[in-house]
């Protein structure tokens, strides 16, 4: 994901799961709290200092969980 796309997502009000989220939060509360603690902590890194990798790992885990939850 490009830096521009990450910034646009952070500024947005929709989580990747389709639920409303708070602007400047990466995910909605449900998605955020479903992540393991080290992954949640990593999302506080700055863009260019590890945020991109933290986001990619968290998004992949959330996508896997969504795929397993689908009928």
N, C-alpha and C positions, 0 to 999 in steps of 0.2 A: 504494500500500500504506500502511496506517495505521501510526502509530508503534507501536501495540500489536502489530500483526502483525509488524513488523520485530523488535521486542524478543522476541516469542515465537519467531520463527525463529532469532534469535541464541542463545537459550537452549536450543533444540532440539538433537537429535543426528542429524538427518537432513538431508542436502543436498537441494536441489530436484531433483537427478538421481536420488535414491533411495538414494544411498550414505551410509554413516555419516560423520559429521563430528564435529569437536571442538566442544563447547559454547563459545560466544562467538566462533566463527569463522563467517563468513558462508556459506562454501561448503566442500565437501570439498577435499582437496589437489589432486585431478585437475582439478576445475573451476576452482579458484583459479589454478593455474599455467597453465591454458589461456588465461587473459585476458592482454591486452597489459599491459605494466608500468605505464603511467600509470593504467590502470583498476584494477589491483591496489592501487596506492598510494592512489587515491581512496577505497577501501573503509576506510581508517583514519580517515576524517573522522568526527566525532561526529554523532549524530542531532541534527537541527536545524541542523547546520553543513555540510550537503552530502552526508551519508551516504545520504539517501533518493535523491538523484539518481544518485549513484555506484552504488547497488544496482540501481536501475531500468535503468541503461545496461548493467551487467554481466549482469543477468538476461536482458535482451533479446538480448544477444550469445550467451549460452549457449543460450537457447531457439532462436535461429536455427541455431546449430551442430547442435543436437539434431534439428531438423527436416530439415536437409540430410543428416544421417547415417542417418536412418530410411529403410528400403527403400520 
